[in-house]
Amino acid sequence: MAKDFKLKQVGSTFRTRMAEKASATVIEAGDLVALDTNLIVKAGAASTKLAYAINAGADGETSIEVTEGNDFTLTGTGDGVWSEDYRGDLAGISGTTDLLVDVTGASTNVIRLGVAEDAGVVDSTADIEFKIVLPIFE
């Protein structure tokens, strides 16, 4: 299955850590993750802090490599088409199985949409750039 999100760029202080995951939870490489009762689970629209899963975590596994901090940018598919007006806006994620960049009305404001010239293509949902603004691990 294709990754929901992809690393676009990493900064000089990019780092990861191993974190404890809910053993019955399947997390794919490229998923955004959140904490639920102090365990890593796949993120959802209501998630208030995020990290990016570097590698997959299968059913029965109890640890997974995730990002620490936010010295990186990601790209993902939007739930609506990109508009130049979205540059720098706070946003969230939507969906449950396949997660999307919520450009059309997020309430959690856990990500910031990109400001670079190539942050998105007008009238396209593909490759919308964003940065996590509320990371699980600082």
C-alpha positions as CSV (number, residue, x, y, z in Angstrom):
1,M,0.0,0.0,0.0
2,A,1.2,3.5,-0.8
3,K,2.4,5.8,2.0
4,D,-0.1,8.4,3.2
5,F,2.7,10.9,3.7
6,K,6.3,11.2,2.5
7,L,9.3,13.0,3.8
8,K,10.1,15.9,1.5
9,Q,13.0,17.6,3.3
10,V,14.8,17.1,6.6
11,G,16.8,19.7,8.6
12,S,20.1,19.4,10.3
13,T,18.5,18.5,13.6
14,F,16.2,15.8,12.2
15,R,16.0,13.0,14.7
16,T,13.9,9.8,15.4
17,R,13.3,7.6,18.4
18,M,11.8,4.3,19.2
19,A,8.5,4.5,20.9
20,E,6.1,2.0,22.5
21,K,3.2,1.1,20.3
22,A,-0.1,-0.5,21.0
23,S,0.6,-4.2,20.0
24,A,-2.7,-4.8,18.2
25,T,-2.3,-1.6,16.1
26,V,-1.0,-1.8,12.5
27,I,0.9,1.3,11.4
28,E,2.3,1.6,7.9
29,A,5.5,3.4,7.1
30,G,4.5,7.0,6.2
31,D,1.6,7.2,8.6
32,L,1.1,10.0,11.0
33,V,0.8,8.7,14.5
34,A,-0.6,10.0,17.8
35,L,-0.6,8.9,21.5
36,D,-3.5,7.1,23.1
37,T,-3.0,6.1,26.7
38,N,0.7,6.7,26.3
39,L,1.0,4.3,23.3
40,I,1.6,5.1,19.7
41,V,-1.4,4.6,17.5
42,K,-2.4,5.7,13.9
43,A,-3.4,9.3,14.0
44,G,-6.9,10.5,13.1
45,A,-8.8,13.8,12.5
46,A,-9.1,14.4,16.3
47,S,-5.4,13.9,17.1
48,T,-3.9,16.9,18.9
49,K,-0.2,16.0,18.6
50,L,1.6,14.1,15.8
51,A,4.7,12.2,14.8
52,Y,5.7,10.6,11.5
53,A,6.2,6.8,11.3
54,I,9.6,6.2,9.6
55,N,9.0,2.4,9.4
56,A,6.0,0.1,9.7
57,G,4.8,-1.5,12.9
58,A,2.9,-4.8,12.5
59,D,0.3,-6.4,14.6
60,G,2.0,-7.9,17.7
61,E,5.0,-5.5,17.6
62,T,5.4,-3.2,20.5
63,S,7.8,-0.6,19.3
64,I,8.1,1.7,16.3
65,E,10.5,4.4,15.0
66,V,8.9,7.8,14.9
67,T,10.1,11.4,14.5
68,E,11.1,13.6,17.3
69,G,10.5,17.3,17.0
70,N,9.5,18.8,13.7
71,D,12.7,19.6,11.7
72,F,11.3,18.2,8.5
73,T,8.5,18.7,6.0
74,L,6.1,16.1,4.6
75,T,3.9,15.9,1.6
76,G,0.5,14.2,1.3
77,T,-2.8,14.2,-0.6
78,G,-5.3,16.9,0.3
79,D,-9.0,16.5,1.0
80,G,-9.5,19.4,-1.4
81,V,-7.5,21.1,-4.1
82,W,-4.6,23.4,-3.3
83,S,-5.0,27.1,-3.5
84,E,-2.3,29.7,-3.2
85,D,-4.4,31.2,-0.4
86,Y,-3.6,28.2,1.8
87,R,0.1,29.0,2.1
88,G,1.1,29.0,5.7
89,D,-2.3,28.2,7.0
90,L,-2.8,26.0,10.1
91,A,-4.6,22.8,9.2
92,G,-5.3,19.2,10.4
93,I,-5.7,15.8,9.0
94,S,-8.8,13.9,7.9
95,G,-9.7,10.3,7.2
96,T,-9.3,7.1,9.1
97,T,-7.7,4.4,7.0
98,D,-6.1,6.7,4.4
99,L,-5.2,10.0,5.9
100,L,-5.4,13.3,4.0
101,V,-4.2,16.8,4.5
102,D,-7.3,18.7,5.7
103,V,-7.2,21.9,3.7
104,T,-11.0,22.5,3.8
105,G,-11.8,23.0,7.4
106,A,-9.5,21.5,10.0
107,S,-10.3,22.1,13.7
108,T,-7.1,20.7,15.3
109,N,-4.5,22.9,13.7
110,V,-1.7,20.4,14.2
111,I,0.1,21.1,10.9
112,R,1.1,24.2,9.0
113,L,0.7,24.2,5.2
114,G,3.9,25.0,3.2
115,V,4.9,28.4,2.1
116,A,7.4,27.4,-0.6
117,E,6.8,28.0,-4.3
118,D,6.4,24.2,-4.7
119,A,4.2,23.7,-1.6
120,G,1.3,22.6,-3.8
121,V,-0.1,22.8,-7.3
122,V,-3.2,24.9,-7.8
123,D,-6.3,22.9,-8.4
124,S,-4.6,19.6,-7.5
125,T,-4.9,17.5,-4.3
126,A,-1.4,15.9,-4.9
127,D,1.8,16.5,-3.0
128,I,0.6,19.2,-0.6
129,E,3.6,20.2,1.7
130,F,3.2,20.7,5.4
131,K,5.0,20.7,8.7
132,I,3.9,19.2,12.0
133,V,3.5,22.1,14.5
134,L,2.4,20.1,17.5
135,P,4.8,17.2,17.7
136,I,4.4,14.3,20.3
137,F,8.0,14.4,21.2
138,E,9.7,17.8,21.4
